[in-house]
Amino acid sequence: MFGGFKIQGRTADAAMKILEDALAIEDAGCFMLEFEAVPAKIAKLISEQLTIPTIGIGAGVGCDGQILLCYDLLGVFTDFKPKIHQALRKTHGGRGRRIGQYIKEVKEGSFPTTITPTS
């Protein structure tokens, strides 16, 4: 929507705008909301205000669920390499091991603590 891979909600005004939009979307009948590249604290606070589930992609463990693109998990890139790829490679080893580790960490609620946008 905004172009590029930029963290959203870094300022108080921007975070309030995301909250207002999320509440309006929920009020309009949305059944789920995705937060992408939103600081973990902001995604968690907004998720706590909503009654619908939230899914995070680079938005911390405070969301109700997690998305990780297979291309990012497995390291299949052409031009753009997301920051998460380096962190996964360092902490999870080879491609086959990364899938099982990702599933385990999502279930225990520890993914993506070390690679979530914080500012």
Backbone atoms as SQL, in Angstrom:
CREATE TABLE atoms (id INTEGER PRIMARY KEY, chain TEXT, resi INTEGER, resn TEXT, atom TEXT, x REAL, y REAL, z REAL);
INSERT INTO atoms VALUES
  (1, 'A', 1, 'MET', 'N', 0.820, -1.190, 0.000),
  (2, 'A', 1, 'MET', 'CA', 0.000, 0.000, 0.000),
  (3, 'A', 1, 'MET', 'C', 0.868, 1.260, 0.000),
  (4, 'A', 2, 'PHE', 'N', 1.954, 1.245, 0.778),
  (5, 'A', 2, 'PHE', 'CA', 2.789, 2.432, 0.891),
  (6, 'A', 2, 'PHE', 'C', 4.020, 2.367, -0.007),
  (7, 'A', 3, 'GLY', 'N', 4.279, 1.205, -0.614),
  (8, 'A', 3, 'GLY', 'CA', 5.447, 1.043, -1.470),
  (9, 'A', 3, 'GLY', 'C', 6.691, 0.738, -0.667),
  (10, 'A', 4, 'GLY', 'N', 7.447, -0.250, -1.111),
  (11, 'A', 4, 'GLY', 'CA', 8.679, -0.606, -0.420),
  (12, 'A', 4, 'GLY', 'C', 8.422, -1.412, 0.837),
  (13, 'A', 5, 'PHE', 'N', 9.481, -1.600, 1.600),
  (14, 'A', 5, 'PHE', 'CA', 9.417, -2.397, 2.822),
  (15, 'A', 5, 'PHE', 'C', 9.784, -1.495, 3.988),
  (16, 'A', 6, 'LYS', 'N', 8.832, -0.668, 4.395),
  (17, 'A', 6, 'LYS', 'CA', 9.072, 0.311, 5.440),
  (18, 'A', 6, 'LYS', 'C', 8.254, -0.014, 6.678),
  (19, 'A', 7, 'ILE', 'N', 8.870, 0.149, 7.833),
  (20, 'A', 7, 'ILE', 'CA', 8.166, -0.066, 9.086),
  (21, 'A', 7, 'ILE', 'C', 7.123, 1.033, 9.262),
  (22, 'A', 8, 'GLN', 'N', 5.906, 0.644, 9.609),
  (23, 'A', 8, 'GLN', 'CA', 4.787, 1.567, 9.793),
  (24, 'A', 8, 'GLN', 'C', 4.522, 1.744, 11.289),
  (25, 'A', 9, 'GLY', 'N', 4.030, 2.902, 11.678),
  (26, 'A', 9, 'GLY', 'CA', 3.638, 3.136, 13.064),
  (27, 'A', 9, 'GLY', 'C', 4.778, 3.492, 13.994),
  (28, 'A', 10, 'ARG', 'N', 5.805, 4.112, 13.481),
  (29, 'A', 10, 'ARG', 'CA', 6.960, 4.458, 14.326),
  (30, 'A', 10, 'ARG', 'C', 6.689, 5.619, 15.281),
  (31, 'A', 11, 'THR', 'N', 5.824, 6.532, 14.880),
  (32, 'A', 11, 'THR', 'CA', 5.523, 7.691, 15.734),
  (33, 'A', 11, 'THR', 'C', 4.187, 7.468, 16.437),
  (34, 'A', 12, 'ALA', 'N', 3.951, 8.259, 17.469),
  (35, 'A', 12, 'ALA', 'CA', 2.683, 8.146, 18.195),
  (36, 'A', 12, 'ALA', 'C', 1.502, 8.446, 17.273),
  (37, 'A', 13, 'ASP', 'N', 1.637, 9.471, 16.427),
  (38, 'A', 13, 'ASP', 'CA', 0.557, 9.814, 15.498),
  (39, 'A', 13, 'ASP', 'C', 0.295, 8.675, 14.510),
  (40, 'A', 14, 'ALA', 'N', 1.366, 8.097, 13.992),
  (41, 'A', 14, 'ALA', 'CA', 1.210, 6.995, 13.033),
  (42, 'A', 14, 'ALA', 'C', 0.586, 5.769, 13.706),
  (43, 'A', 15, 'ALA', 'N', 0.987, 5.501, 14.948),
  (44, 'A', 15, 'ALA', 'CA', 0.407, 4.368, 15.689),
  (45, 'A', 15, 'ALA', 'C', -1.078, 4.602, 15.956),
  (46, 'A', 16, 'MET', 'N', -1.437, 5.827, 16.309),
  (47, 'A', 16, 'MET', 'CA', -2.856, 6.145, 16.538),
  (48, 'A', 16, 'MET', 'C', -3.676, 6.001, 15.266),
  (49, 'A', 17, 'LYS', 'N', -3.097, 6.359, 14.141),
  (50, 'A', 17, 'LYS', 'CA', -3.784, 6.214, 12.856),
  (51, 'A', 17, 'LYS', 'C', -4.025, 4.738, 12.556),
  (52, 'A', 18, 'ILE', 'N', -3.050, 3.897, 12.835),
  (53, 'A', 18, 'ILE', 'CA', -3.225, 2.450, 12.625),
  (54, 'A', 18, 'ILE', 'C', -4.329, 1.929, 13.539),
  (55, 'A', 19, 'LEU', 'N', -4.332, 2.359, 14.807),
  (56, 'A', 19, 'LEU', 'CA', -5.378, 1.941, 15.746),
  (57, 'A', 19, 'LEU', 'C', -6.749, 2.383, 15.248),
  (58, 'A', 20, 'GLU', 'N', -6.874, 3.639, 14.862),
  (59, 'A', 20, 'GLU', 'CA', -8.159, 4.145, 14.373),
  (60, 'A', 20, 'GLU', 'C', -8.632, 3.371, 13.141),
  (61, 'A', 21, 'ASP', 'N', -7.713, 3.108, 12.224),
  (62, 'A', 21, 'ASP', 'CA', -8.061, 2.345, 11.022),
  (63, 'A', 21, 'ASP', 'C', -8.472, 0.914, 11.377),
  (64, 'A', 22, 'ALA', 'N', -7.746, 0.311, 12.301),
  (65, 'A', 22, 'ALA', 'CA', -8.058, -1.065, 12.705),
  (66, 'A', 22, 'ALA', 'C', -9.448, -1.148, 13.340),
  (67, 'A', 23, 'LEU', 'N', -9.771, -0.202, 14.208),
  (68, 'A', 23, 'LEU', 'CA', -11.097, -0.189, 14.837),
  (69, 'A', 23, 'LEU', 'C', -12.197, 0.044, 13.805),
  (70, 'A', 24, 'ALA', 'N', -11.932, 0.919, 12.837),
  (71, 'A', 24, 'ALA', 'CA', -12.915, 1.186, 11.784),
  (72, 'A', 24, 'ALA', 'C', -13.118, -0.046, 10.905),
  (73, 'A', 25, 'ILE', 'N', -12.036, -0.724, 10.594),
  (74, 'A', 25, 'ILE', 'CA', -12.121, -1.938, 9.773),
  (75, 'A', 25, 'ILE', 'C', -12.898, -3.019, 10.515),
  (76, 'A', 26, 'GLU', 'N', -12.613, -3.168, 11.805),
  (77, 'A', 26, 'GLU', 'CA', -13.351, -4.137, 12.604),
  (78, 'A', 26, 'GLU', 'C', -14.837, -3.781, 12.643),
  (79, 'A', 27, 'ASP', 'N', -15.133, -2.507, 12.866),
  (80, 'A', 27, 'ASP', 'CA', -16.515, -2.039, 12.939),
  (81, 'A', 27, 'ASP', 'C', -17.256, -2.252, 11.612),
  (82, 'A', 28, 'ALA', 'N', -16.518, -2.224, 10.515),
  (83, 'A', 28, 'ALA', 'CA', -17.113, -2.411, 9.189),
  (84, 'A', 28, 'ALA', 'C', -17.414, -3.883, 8.895),
  (85, 'A', 29, 'GLY', 'N', -16.972, -4.786, 9.788),
  (86, 'A', 29, 'GLY', 'CA', -17.290, -6.197, 9.612),
  (87, 'A', 29, 'GLY', 'C', -16.124, -7.087, 9.225),
  (88, 'A', 30, 'CYS', 'N', -14.932, -6.558, 9.250),
  (89, 'A', 30, 'CYS', 'CA', -13.756, -7.369, 8.936),
  (90, 'A', 30, 'CYS', 'C', -13.636, -8.514, 9.948),
  (91, 'A', 31, 'PHE', 'N', -13.230, -9.682, 9.494),
  (92, 'A', 31, 'PHE', 'CA', -13.130, -10.841, 10.387),
  (93, 'A', 31, 'PHE', 'C', -11.713, -11.111, 10.859),
  (94, 'A', 32, 'MET', 'N', -10.721, -10.402, 10.306),
  (95, 'A', 32, 'MET', 'CA', -9.326, -10.616, 10.660),
  (96, 'A', 32, 'MET', 'C', -8.523, -9.422, 10.151),
  (97, 'A', 33, 'LEU', 'N', -7.374, -9.169, 10.772),
  (98, 'A', 33, 'LEU', 'CA', -6.535, -8.054, 10.357),
  (99, 'A', 33, 'LEU', 'C', -5.082, -8.493, 10.347),
  (100, 'A', 34, 'GLU', 'N', -4.355, -8.069, 9.333),
  (101, 'A', 34, 'GLU', 'CA', -2.928, -8.393, 9.222),
  (102, 'A', 34, 'GLU', 'C', -2.097, -7.146, 9.508),
  (103, 'A', 35, 'PHE', 'N', -1.086, -7.309, 10.348),
  (104, 'A', 35, 'PHE', 'CA', -0.109, -6.256, 10.593),
  (105, 'A', 35, 'PHE', 'C', 1.193, -6.672, 9.944),
  (106, 'A', 36, 'GLU', 'N', 1.682, -5.835, 9.034),
  (107, 'A', 36, 'GLU', 'CA', 2.956, -6.121, 8.379),
  (108, 'A', 36, 'GLU', 'C', 3.924, -4.989, 8.656),
  (109, 'A', 37, 'ALA', 'N', 5.101, -5.351, 9.163),
  (110, 'A', 37, 'ALA', 'CA', 6.160, -4.379, 9.455),
  (111, 'A', 37, 'ALA', 'C', 5.671, -3.263, 10.375),
  (112, 'A', 38, 'VAL', 'N', 4.986, -3.657, 11.427),
  (113, 'A', 38, 'VAL', 'CA', 4.536, -2.738, 12.474),
  (114, 'A', 38, 'VAL', 'C', 5.336, -3.093, 13.722),
  (115, 'A', 39, 'PRO', 'N', 5.855, -2.105, 14.451),
  (116, 'A', 39, 'PRO', 'CA', 6.604, -2.424, 15.661),
  (117, 'A', 39, 'PRO', 'C', 5.806, -3.349, 16.595),
  (118, 'A', 40, 'ALA', 'N', 6.494, -4.283, 17.200),
  (119, 'A', 40, 'ALA', 'CA', 5.850, -5.309, 18.025),
  (120, 'A', 40, 'ALA', 'C', 4.972, -4.721, 19.127),
  (121, 'A', 41, 'LYS', 'N', 5.439, -3.693, 19.801),
  (122, 'A', 41, 'LYS', 'CA', 4.658, -3.090, 20.894),
  (123, 'A', 41, 'LYS', 'C', 3.355, -2.502, 20.379),
  (124, 'A', 42, 'ILE', 'N', 3.415, -1.873, 19.215),
  (125, 'A', 42, 'ILE', 'CA', 2.220, -1.257, 18.630),
  (126, 'A', 42, 'ILE', 'C', 1.233, -2.339, 18.197),
  (127, 'A', 43, 'ALA', 'N', 1.725, -3.355, 17.508),
  (128, 'A', 43, 'ALA', 'CA', 0.850, -4.449, 17.058),
  (129, 'A', 43, 'ALA', 'C', 0.183, -5.136, 18.249),
  (130, 'A', 44, 'LYS', 'N', 0.929, -5.332, 19.324),
  (131, 'A', 44, 'LYS', 'CA', 0.375, -5.977, 20.523),
  (132, 'A', 44, 'LYS', 'C', -0.711, -5.101, 21.160),
  (133, 'A', 45, 'LEU', 'N', -0.421, -3.818, 21.333),
  (134, 'A', 45, 'LEU', 'CA', -1.398, -2.912, 21.948),
  (135, 'A', 45, 'LEU', 'C', -2.690, -2.824, 21.127),
  (136, 'A', 46, 'ILE', 'N', -2.550, -2.746, 19.813),
  (137, 'A', 46, 'ILE', 'CA', -3.739, -2.667, 18.964),
  (138, 'A', 46, 'ILE', 'C', -4.481, -3.992, 18.979),
  (139, 'A', 47, 'SER', 'N', -3.762, -5.090, 18.922),
  (140, 'A', 47, 'SER', 'CA', -4.395, -6.417, 18.969),
  (141, 'A', 47, 'SER', 'C', -5.232, -6.586, 20.229),
  (142, 'A', 48, 'GLU', 'N', -4.759, -6.043, 21.333),
  (143, 'A', 48, 'GLU', 'CA', -5.491, -6.131, 22.599),
  (144, 'A', 48, 'GLU', 'C', -6.772, -5.308, 22.587),
  (145, 'A', 49, 'GLN', 'N', -6.854, -4.303, 21.719),
  (146, 'A', 49, 'GLN', 'CA', -8.041, -3.459, 21.619),
  (147, 'A', 49, 'GLN', 'C', -9.113, -4.041, 20.700),
  (148, 'A', 50, 'LEU', 'N', -8.733, -4.993, 19.865),
  (149, 'A', 50, 'LEU', 'CA', -9.649, -5.558, 18.880),
  (150, 'A', 50, 'LEU', 'C', -10.286, -6.850, 19.382),
  (151, 'A', 51, 'THR', 'N', -11.440, -7.171, 18.852),
  (152, 'A', 51, 'THR', 'CA', -12.063, -8.463, 19.162),
  (153, 'A', 51, 'THR', 'C', -11.824, -9.468, 18.043),
  (154, 'A', 52, 'ILE', 'N', -11.342, -8.996, 16.896),
  (155, 'A', 52, 'ILE', 'CA', -11.033, -9.903, 15.788),
  (156, 'A', 52, 'ILE', 'C', -9.574, -10.348, 15.899),
  (157, 'A', 53, 'PRO', 'N', -9.241, -11.513, 15.346),
  (158, 'A', 53, 'PRO', 'CA', -7.845, -11.968, 15.397),
  (159, 'A', 53, 'PRO', 'C', -6.932, -11.120, 14.519),
  (160, 'A', 54, 'THR', 'N', -5.688, -11.007, 14.954),
  (161, 'A', 54, 'THR', 'CA', -4.675, -10.311, 14.172),
  (162, 'A', 54, 'THR', 'C', -3.585, -11.300, 13.782),
  (163, 'A', 55, 'ILE', 'N', -3.076, -11.101, 12.587),
  (164, 'A', 55, 'ILE', 'CA', -2.001, -11.934, 12.069),
  (165, 'A', 55, 'ILE', 'C', -0.817, -11.012, 11.806),
  (166, 'A', 56, 'GLY', 'N', 0.354, -11.407, 12.249),
  (167, 'A', 56, 'GLY', 'CA', 1.534, -10.574, 12.071),
  (168, 'A', 56, 'GLY', 'C', 2.502, -11.143, 11.061),
  (169, 'A', 57, 'ILE', 'N', 3.049, -10.261, 10.262),
  (170, 'A', 57, 'ILE', 'CA', 4.166, -10.603, 9.392),
  (171, 'A', 57, 'ILE', 'C', 5.227, -9.542, 9.688),
  (172, 'A', 58, 'GLY', 'N', 6.152, -9.904, 10.561),
  (173, 'A', 58, 'GLY', 'CA', 7.136, -8.940, 11.023),
  (174, 'A', 58, 'GLY', 'C', 6.544, -7.960, 12.012),
  (175, 'A', 59, 'ALA', 'N', 5.600, -8.417, 12.844),
  (176, 'A', 59, 'ALA', 'CA', 4.934, -7.523, 13.793),
  (177, 'A', 59, 'ALA', 'C', 4.945, -8.075, 15.216),
  (178, 'A', 60, 'GLY', 'N', 5.786, -9.020, 15.496),
  (179, 'A', 60, 'GLY', 'CA', 5.950, -9.501, 16.858),
  (180, 'A', 60, 'GLY', 'C', 4.981, -10.568, 17.309),
  (181, 'A', 61, 'VAL', 'N', 5.234, -11.075, 18.499),
  (182, 'A', 61, 'VAL', 'CA', 4.467, -12.189, 19.055),
  (183, 'A', 61, 'VAL', 'C', 3.141, -11.761, 19.671),
  (184, 'A', 62, 'GLY', 'N', 2.865, -10.471, 19.733),
  (185, 'A', 62, 'GLY', 'CA', 1.626, -9.987, 20.328),
  (186, 'A', 62, 'GLY', 'C', 0.408, -10.158, 19.442),
  (187, 'A', 63, 'CYS', 'N', 0.611, -10.619, 18.225),
  (188, 'A', 63, 'CYS', 'CA', -0.511, -10.895, 17.323),
  (189, 'A', 63, 'CYS', 'C', -1.035, -12.305, 17.609),
  (190, 'A', 64, 'ASP', 'N', -2.239, -12.579, 17.128),
  (191, 'A', 64, 'ASP', 'CA', -2.853, -13.885, 17.374),
  (192, 'A', 64, 'ASP', 'C', -2.260, -15.003, 16.526),
  (193, 'A', 65, 'GLY', 'N', -1.653, -14.661, 15.414),
  (194, 'A', 65, 'GLY', 'CA', -1.048, -15.648, 14.528),
  (195, 'A', 65, 'GLY', 'C', 0.123, -15.035, 13.788),
  (196, 'A', 66, 'GLN', 'N', 0.854, -15.869, 13.071),
  (197, 'A', 66, 'GLN', 'CA', 2.054, -15.423, 12.372),
  (198, 'A', 66, 'GLN', 'C', 2.038, -15.871, 10.917),
  (199, 'A', 67, 'ILE', 'N', 2.604, -15.038, 10.063),
  (200, 'A', 67, 'ILE', 'CA', 2.832, -15.377, 8.662),
  (201, 'A', 67, 'ILE', 'C', 4.329, -15.253, 8.412),
  (202, 'A', 68, 'LEU', 'N', 4.870, -16.199, 7.695),
  (203, 'A', 68, 'LEU', 'CA', 6.236, -16.094, 7.206),
  (204, 'A', 68, 'LEU', 'C', 6.224, -16.686, 5.810),
  (205, 'A', 69, 'LEU', 'N', 6.604, -15.900, 4.825),
  (206, 'A', 69, 'LEU', 'CA', 6.608, -16.385, 3.453),
  (207, 'A', 69, 'LEU', 'C', 7.630, -17.498, 3.284),
  (208, 'A', 70, 'CYS', 'N', 7.242, -18.534, 2.572),
  (209, 'A', 70, 'CYS', 'CA', 8.153, -19.661, 2.339),
  (210, 'A', 70, 'CYS', 'C', 9.441, -19.200, 1.677),
  (211, 'A', 71, 'TYR', 'N', 9.331, -18.251, 0.748),
  (212, 'A', 71, 'TYR', 'CA', 10.537, -17.745, 0.089),
  (213, 'A', 71, 'TYR', 'C', 11.485, -17.125, 1.104),
  (214, 'A', 72, 'ASP', 'N', 10.958, -16.412, 2.065),
  (215, 'A', 72, 'ASP', 'CA', 11.796, -15.805, 3.094),
  (216, 'A', 72, 'ASP', 'C', 12.395, -16.871, 4.011),
  (217, 'A', 73, 'LEU', 'N', 11.587, -17.822, 4.410),
  (218, 'A', 73, 'LEU', 'CA', 12.047, -18.895, 5.293),
  (219, 'A', 73, 'LEU', 'C', 13.146, -19.730, 4.643),
  (220, 'A', 74, 'LEU', 'N', 12.963, -20.050, 3.380),
  (221, 'A', 74, 'LEU', 'CA', 13.906, -20.925, 2.679),
  (222, 'A', 74, 'LEU', 'C', 15.058, -20.189, 2.017),
  (223, 'A', 75, 'GLY', 'N', 14.974, -18.857, 1.943),
  (224, 'A', 75, 'GLY', 'CA', 16.062, -18.088, 1.351),
  (225, 'A', 75, 'GLY', 'C', 16.072, -18.120, -0.164),
  (226, 'A', 76, 'VAL', 'N', 14.903, -18.137, -0.777),
  (227, 'A', 76, 'VAL', 'CA', 14.791, -18.154, -2.238),
  (228, 'A', 76, 'VAL', 'C', 14.519, -16.717, -2.691),
  (229, 'A', 77, 'PHE', 'N', 15.549, -16.032, -3.166),
  (230, 'A', 77, 'PHE', 'CA', 15.420, -14.624, -3.538),
  (231, 'A', 77, 'PHE', 'C', 16.020, -14.373, -4.910),
  (232, 'A', 78, 'THR', 'N', 15.616, -13.263, -5.501),
  (233, 'A', 78, 'THR', 'CA', 16.259, -12.797, -6.726),
  (234, 'A', 78, 'THR', 'C', 16.948, -11.467, -6.449),
  (235, 'A', 79, 'ASP', 'N', 16.176, -10.438, -6.129),
  (236, 'A', 79, 'ASP', 'CA', 16.753, -9.109, -5.925),
  (237, 'A', 79, 'ASP', 'C', 16.770, -8.693, -4.462),
  (238, 'A', 80, 'PHE', 'N', 15.608, -8.742, -3.820),
  (239, 'A', 80, 'PHE', 'CA', 15.458, -8.245, -2.455),
  (240, 'A', 80, 'PHE', 'C', 15.662, -9.364, -1.445),
  (241, 'A', 81, 'LYS', 'N', 16.511, -9.120, -0.441),
  (242, 'A', 81, 'LYS', 'CA', 16.715, -10.078, 0.646),
  (243, 'A', 81, 'LYS', 'C', 16.209, -9.452, 1.939),
  (244, 'A', 82, 'PRO', 'N', 15.120, -9.980, 2.505),
  (245, 'A', 82, 'PRO', 'CA', 14.593, -9.398, 3.742),
  (246, 'A', 82, 'PRO', 'C', 15.544, -9.624, 4.914),
  (247, 'A', 83, 'LYS', 'N', 15.480, -8.722, 5.880),
  (248, 'A', 83, 'LYS', 'CA', 16.331, -8.823, 7.062),
  (249, 'A', 83, 'LYS', 'C', 16.139, -10.152, 7.793),
  (250, 'A', 84, 'ILE', 'N', 14.932, -10.664, 7.775),
  (251, 'A', 84, 'ILE', 'CA', 14.626, -11.891, 8.494),
  (252, 'A', 84, 'ILE', 'C', 15.452, -13.076, 7.989),
  (253, 'A', 85, 'HIS', 'N', 15.824, -13.046, 6.723),
  (254, 'A', 85, 'HIS', 'CA', 16.564, -14.170, 6.144),
  (255, 'A', 85, 'HIS', 'C', 17.884, -14.401, 6.870),
  (256, 'A', 86, 'GLN', 'N', 18.653, -13.342, 7.094),
  (257, 'A', 86, 'GLN', 'CA', 19.934, -13.488, 7.776),
  (258, 'A', 86, 'GLN', 'C', 19.747, -14.033, 9.193),
  (259, 'A', 87, 'ALA', 'N', 18.749, -13.522, 9.899),
  (260, 'A', 87, 'ALA', 'CA', 18.495, -13.975, 11.273),
  (261, 'A', 87, 'ALA', 'C', 18.097, -15.437, 11.287),
  (262, 'A', 88, 'LEU', 'N', 17.247, -15.846, 10.359),
  (263, 'A', 88, 'LEU', 'CA', 16.831, -17.252, 10.310),
  (264, 'A', 88, 'LEU', 'C', 18.002, -18.164, 9.976),
  (265, 'A', 89, 'ARG', 'N', 18.840, -17.727, 9.057),
  (266, 'A', 89, 'ARG', 'CA', 19.987, -18.545, 8.670),
  (267, 'A', 89, 'ARG', 'C', 20.939, -18.738, 9.847),
  (268, 'A', 90, 'LYS', 'N', 21.148, -17.679, 10.611),
  (269, 'A', 90, 'LYS', 'CA', 22.065, -17.752, 11.753),
  (270, 'A', 90, 'LYS', 'C', 21.508, -18.617, 12.876),
  (271, 'A', 91, 'THR', 'N', 20.210, -18.497, 13.146),
  (272, 'A', 91, 'THR', 'CA', 19.643, -19.179, 14.312),
  (273, 'A', 91, 'THR', 'C', 19.018, -20.523, 14.011),
  (274, 'A', 92, 'HIS', 'N', 18.664, -20.783, 12.752),
  (275, 'A', 92, 'HIS', 'CA', 17.926, -21.999, 12.438),
  (276, 'A', 92, 'HIS', 'C', 18.661, -22.969, 11.519),
  (277, 'A', 93, 'GLY', 'N', 19.811, -22.607, 11.011),
  (278, 'A', 93, 'GLY', 'CA', 20.576, -23.526, 10.178),
  (279, 'A', 93, 'GLY', 'C', 20.005, -23.708, 8.787),
  (280, 'A', 94, 'GLY', 'N', 20.120, -24.938, 8.279),
  (281, 'A', 94, 'GLY', 'CA', 19.715, -25.261, 6.916),
  (282, 'A', 94, 'GLY', 'C', 18.222, -25.144, 6.674),
  (283, 'A', 95, 'ARG', 'N', 17.860, -25.171, 5.390),
  (284, 'A', 95, 'ARG', 'CA', 16.464, -24.956, 4.984),
  (285, 'A', 95, 'ARG', 'C', 15.497, -25.954, 5.613),
  (286, 'A', 96, 'GLY', 'N', 15.815, -27.222, 5.598),
  (287, 'A', 96, 'GLY', 'CA', 14.912, -28.227, 6.151),
  (288, 'A', 96, 'GLY', 'C', 14.656, -28.014, 7.632),
  (289, 'A', 97, 'ARG', 'N', 15.678, -27.660, 8.333),
  (290, 'A', 97, 'ARG', 'CA', 15.560, -27.434, 9.773),
  (291, 'A', 97, 'ARG', 'C', 14.752, -26.173, 10.086),
  (292, 'A', 98, 'ARG', 'N', 14.829, -25.183, 9.208),
  (293, 'A', 98, 'ARG', 'CA', 14.125, -23.914, 9.439),
  (294, 'A', 98, 'ARG', 'C', 12.608, -24.106, 9.513),
  (295, 'A', 99, 'ILE', 'N', 12.067, -24.977, 8.681),
  (296, 'A', 99, 'ILE', 'CA', 10.612, -25.175, 8.655),
  (297, 'A', 99, 'ILE', 'C', 10.121, -25.720, 9.991),
  (298, 'A', 100, 'GLY', 'N', 10.755, -26.778, 10.468),
  (299, 'A', 100, 'GLY', 'CA', 10.370, -27.365, 11.747),
  (300, 'A', 100, 'GLY', 'C', 10.565, -26.414, 12.900),
  (301, 'A', 101, 'GLN', 'N', 11.648, -25.668, 12.871),
  (302, 'A', 101, 'GLN', 'CA', 11.928, -24.712, 13.942),
  (303, 'A', 101, 'GLN', 'C', 10.900, -23.584, 13.932),
  (304, 'A', 102, 'TYR', 'N', 10.522, -23.122, 12.741),
  (305, 'A', 102, 'TYR', 'CA', 9.502, -22.071, 12.627),
  (306, 'A', 102, 'TYR', 'C', 8.182, -22.544, 13.235),
  (307, 'A', 103, 'ILE', 'N', 7.745, -23.730, 12.891),
  (308, 'A', 103, 'ILE', 'CA', 6.494, -24.282, 13.424),
  (309, 'A', 103, 'ILE', 'C', 6.568, -24.368, 14.949),
  (310, 'A', 104, 'LYS', 'N', 7.670, -24.881, 15.453),
  (311, 'A', 104, 'LYS', 'CA', 7.846, -25.021, 16.903),
  (312, 'A', 104, 'LYS', 'C', 7.772, -23.657, 17.599),
  (313, 'A', 105, 'GLU', 'N', 8.473, -22.667, 17.068),
  (314, 'A', 105, 'GLU', 'CA', 8.519, -21.359, 17.709),
  (315, 'A', 105, 'GLU', 'C', 7.180, -20.633, 17.646),
  (316, 'A', 106, 'VAL', 'N', 6.444, -20.786, 16.556),
  (317, 'A', 106, 'VAL', 'CA', 5.118, -20.162, 16.481),
  (318, 'A', 106, 'VAL', 'C', 4.196, -20.784, 17.517),
  (319, 'A', 107, 'LYS', 'N', 4.225, -22.113, 17.629),
  (320, 'A', 107, 'LYS', 'CA', 3.361, -22.796, 18.598),
  (321, 'A', 107, 'LYS', 'C', 3.692, -22.413, 20.034),
  (322, 'A', 108, 'GLU', 'N', 4.956, -22.221, 20.341),
  (323, 'A', 108, 'GLU', 'CA', 5.325, -21.871, 21.716),
  (324, 'A', 108, 'GLU', 'C', 5.279, -20.363, 21.967),
  (325, 'A', 109, 'GLY', 'N', 5.011, -19.582, 20.914),
  (326, 'A', 109, 'GLY', 'CA', 4.875, -18.137, 21.068),
  (327, 'A', 109, 'GLY', 'C', 6.176, -17.368, 21.142),
  (328, 'A', 110, 'SER', 'N', 7.274, -17.956, 20.674),
  (329, 'A', 110, 'SER', 'CA', 8.555, -17.251, 20.736),
  (330, 'A', 110, 'SER', 'C', 8.975, -16.646, 19.405),
  (331, 'A', 111, 'PHE', 'N', 8.310, -16.989, 18.320),
  (332, 'A', 111, 'PHE', 'CA', 8.636, -16.391, 17.017),
  (333, 'A', 111, 'PHE', 'C', 7.781, -15.169, 16.821),
  (334, 'A', 112, 'PRO', 'N', 8.280, -14.089, 16.402),
  (335, 'A', 112, 'PRO', 'CA', 9.602, -13.705, 15.876),
  (336, 'A', 112, 'PRO', 'C', 10.339, -12.728, 16.788),
  (337, 'A', 113, 'THR', 'N', 10.560, -13.044, 18.015),
  (338, 'A', 113, 'THR', 'CA', 11.091, -12.070, 18.977),
  (339, 'A', 113, 'THR', 'C', 12.422, -11.445, 18.574),
  (340, 'A', 114, 'THR', 'N', 13.337, -12.187, 17.968),
  (341, 'A', 114, 'THR', 'CA', 14.652, -11.628, 17.687),
  (342, 'A', 114, 'THR', 'C', 14.720, -10.878, 16.363),
  (343, 'A', 115, 'ILE', 'N', 13.650, -10.941, 15.563),
  (344, 'A', 115, 'ILE', 'CA', 13.728, -10.337, 14.231),
  (345, 'A', 115, 'ILE', 'C', 12.540, -9.456, 13.916),
  (346, 'A', 116, 'THR', 'N', 11.883, -8.967, 14.913),
  (347, 'A', 116, 'THR', 'CA', 10.704, -8.120, 14.726),
  (348, 'A', 116, 'THR', 'C', 11.118, -6.652, 14.706),
  (349, 'A', 117, 'PRO', 'N', 10.529, -5.848, 13.816),
  (350, 'A', 117, 'PRO', 'CA', 10.823, -4.408, 13.841),
  (351, 'A', 117, 'PRO', 'C', 10.489, -3.826, 15.214),
  (352, 'A', 118, 'THR', 'N', 11.398, -3.051, 15.766),
  (353, 'A', 118, 'THR', 'CA', 11.165, -2.484, 17.091),
  (354, 'A', 118, 'THR', 'C', 11.096, -0.973, 17.079),
  (355, 'A', 119, 'SER', 'N', 11.474, -0.367, 15.989),
  (356, 'A', 119, 'SER', 'CA', 11.426, 1.101, 15.954),
  (357, 'A', 119, 'SER', 'C', 11.030, 1.589, 14.595);
